[in-house]
């Protein structure tokens, strides 16, 4: 049965999660811009400034592998509100002159736990097609918040200075923490889960092994992680690519904005106009749409054509909507929070490695050709997913499954 955005937003718990998360994502992007500016002004090092954007990747990997089980063992409201509060403290500390990137990394260790708890709670308050539309709104809001955070961060840093901008982000995090603490009902975890005998680290390691050894879970994890990694690697080459092509000033910024704009457009179109069953059948086709438009970059098309191609790439990311309910079906309920945390960890880690791999490839190939390679790898992923999904039993329309089926 098809749902609507109005029905999704009518759920008060989702509304609180949606609003606070959107504000926090914008604040996170805002903070990154301000901190990178502050560090560059103080050190004059472009390397340290760039490290600001990537410092959380490794930290999330550590947190997801060693602490992911906490998302299933602790009350979600406490986890999420604490995460926002810690982000506020870190932003305020940085603003007051303690420029320690390690602080950002330490807090980022908890991101998989926070992401797992949030996604698990969304899956509990929204069911069926409403869950898919909720995830669609989740994605659209994240793209908008990142775009506004980047634009607003640059303007605020120029107008207020980086330290004042960091204090502003601390306030945004504090608002999110307060709104969530008093606006979200407390959801208790079961006594058996909360008081598990194994330590969090041991339980996280065992849970991750269980998830990765499940062929259906593994297939869906890779399908949701690899295309974003390849496309992020291609995006990281847009600036050098436009420079070597001698495009007009500002072209790189426009092309970089095309992908998130396409993501918003694709999510809205696919979630609103395409029914649940057809969404799932279109998964491979949309995944190919993430890669095929990158192939012509090997022959240096005009800048306007490239903009259209990058817009289509962004639209293709709506493929994930066709796999959302499948991921729930194959994930054991008792590991659902950890599964979402593992997904967050894998996505962020591979997105951090994508630019490194594609950047290294430019030592052998022109930037346009390297971007085309990223497109080819995305297409290969789509074709392999089609074969693996059929073998793992996750390729057809969604059906109701039991926890025993999912864990088998």
Secondary structure, 3 states (H helix, E strand, C coil): CCCCHHHHHCCHHHHHHHHHHHHHHHHHHHHHHHHHHHHHHHHCCHHHHHHHHHHHHHHHHHHHHHHCCHHHHCCHHHHHHHHHHHHHHHHHHHHCCCCCHHHHHHHHCCHHHHHHHHHHHHHHHCCCHHHHHHHHHHHHHHHHHHHHHHHHHHHHHHHHCHHHHHHHHHHHHHHHHHHHHHHCCCCCCCHHHHCCCCCHHHHHHHHHHHHHHCHHHHHHHHHHHHHHHHHHHHHCCHHHHHHHHCCCCCHHHHHHHHHHHHHHHHHHHHHHHCCHHHHHHCHHHHHHHHHHHHHHHHHCCCHHHHHHHHHHHHHHHHHHHHHHHHHHHHCCHHHHHHHHHHHHHHHHHHHHHHHHHHHHHCCCCCHHHHHHHHHHHHHHHHHHHHHHHHHHCCCCCCCCCCHHHHHC
